[in-house]
Amino acid sequence: MSAVILSARYGKDNVRVYKVEKDQSTGVQTVIEMTVCVLLEGAIDTSYTNADNSVVVATDSIKNTIYIKAKENPVTPPELFASILGTHFIEKYAHITTANVSVVTHRWTRMTIDGKPHPHSFYRDGNETRNVEAVIKKGKGIDIRSSIVGLLVLKSTGSAFHGFVRDEYTTLPEVWDRILSTDVDATWAWKTFPGISAVTAATPKFDQAWSDARSITMKTFAEENSPSVQNTMYKMCESILAAVPEVGTVEYKLPNKHYFEIDLAWHKGTKNTGKDAEVYAPQSGPNGLIQVVVARDSKPSKL
């Protein structure tokens, strides 16, 4: 039987990187903790088909390169660091044509002690991460996707869901007021950068876009009287596209984390449903999962 490789990539995953940035003039230190993955593509098929290791950059070498580049370069914003890493591999090795780089930045928030920011102490205030995926292709530019992942939010009122399809399979009651909670995964895709110099020039925009996307997500979630998760997430996408002109698409993935009322009428007629509900049972699953990708409207506006 003859066989042909349709695609191949390899590299180093789960590289843990921790960097301390030290301001010698003030004594203030900043910490950044990341998990990095680099996967390479190119003229590597013979390593699979012919056991030809001469085309393989060892994954241990890839790991070492990540550490060295973290020492030599800024690691924030992560969009820039991912682009620096990927550009190194396609420029260093002639047979490598594409570098796929992902950077997951873990939260460390500076402590405030006696009302003042502490110069070198931090705490983790949640499992939310800032993620970046960059694809660096030789001669074809750099594509970057930035994300907020695992931002857990909840509001105890201000959400409804009614008017949906009802048929012989439906048991869900319509509700005009409910708890709404979700783990936010939001991703915005930047328009292709021609190269590392363009990414470097855009550096200030990456942190601002992340801050804007996070603020828009929480403000829309908190303030809107939501008719559905679908409509609320669409409004979030619209607002991010308006705030960041360099972004081409915005994507949300929102699992609906359910909290069910508990009927306690069996105990001395205790009222705990509808407007009297105060005690709920959090559910681990199953759960709704709502997704959307929103792009800019390319159609010319009508006069």
Disulfide bonds with the S-S distance in Angstrom:
none
